[in-house]
Amino acid sequence: MYGCEPDEAAAFREVAPCFGVVPTITEAAVSEANVELTSGNRCISVGHKTPVTNSTLLALSRADVRYVSTRSIGYNHIDVNYAQSVGICVGNVAYSPDSVADYTLMLMLMAVRNAKSVIRRTETHDYRLHESRGKELRDLTVGVVGTGRIGSAVLDRLRGFSCRTLAYDTHAAAAARYVPLDGLLEQSDIVTLHTPLTADTHHLLDRRRIGQMKRGAFIINTGRGPLLDTESLLSALESGRLGGAALDVLEGEDGIFYADCRNTPIGNTLLPRLQQLPNVIISPHTAYYTDHALSDAIENTVINCLTFEKEKTAWTS
């Protein structure tokens, strides 16, 4: 079990014995330098915070690792095709979609109620009302891009606010009004991103599509940073074209998010510019971070590995 934070390690030590498993746990991310820890194990678990390089995958393969379970829904930190080419299967884990869905609704409400500016003012004892009144969700149209488990959970929550909702996905799977992406962008007051990051969805919202959005609209991203063209987003925000953004993920977040950068230079030139804007909320890829989601991820990691071992045994017998 690589890349385990203390709470993950504690959860593994609690859950693993229930499945008859004795895990080897390390806080270090998997790398060529610590592949020897896998000795005698065909299955390993990795976190999503550090990319797994192809050279590391090759070293794992040579050490007879045959299965990597990532404690995340996304795979974009692992080259799955390369892993398969060297004989390694990669699996993800399902965890409570409610963690990210709840957080998404929180960001929406904070964005349309000018929460960042209000909180900043009160912290300096300025208790005047904000220059702009907030908006109520019931008066808005929310476009949900990606209607898998998380996107569907967001749609479920939005029904309680009585707002109009639109949905876009290449595979319609939720009880929602599906429209083409261009139509969703043109009609929505809030656009929230929940589609997986692939070659096809990289910069799904690029300069052209951001330009299609309603003037004063808001973008919420709790999916993956590269779904958004950050340069184009920043331009639209600085010009006043968009009303605001709330981003839990960001292009170039690796090495910044999850680190204490108070006394070190930020290696992402766009992040400080975004943070200076009063209508932009940034959080460090934390939407998933709940007790329930952690429990799900740890338990399903162990189940994934045991399932692989059981199937592997069946294939070879």
DANOR-V150327 format. One line per field, one symbol per residue. phi: phi as a letter, one per 40 degrees, with the letter a starting at -180 (. if undefined). A space follows every 10 residues. Layout:
phi = ???
//
This chain:
phi = .cgccdccdc cccccdccbg bbccbacccc adcbccccdg bcbbbbcccb dccccccccc cccgcbabbc caccbccbcc ccdccbgbcb bbbcbdccdc cdcccdcdcc ccbfcccccc cccbgbbccc cbccbbdccb bbbbcgbccc dcccddcccc cfccbbbbac bcbbcaccbc ddccccbccb bbbacccbcc bcfdccdccc cccccgcbbb bbcadccbcc dccccccccg cbciabbcba dgcdgbcgbc bcbbcccbcc dcccccccbb bbbcfbdccb dcccdccccc cccdcccccc ccccccc
//
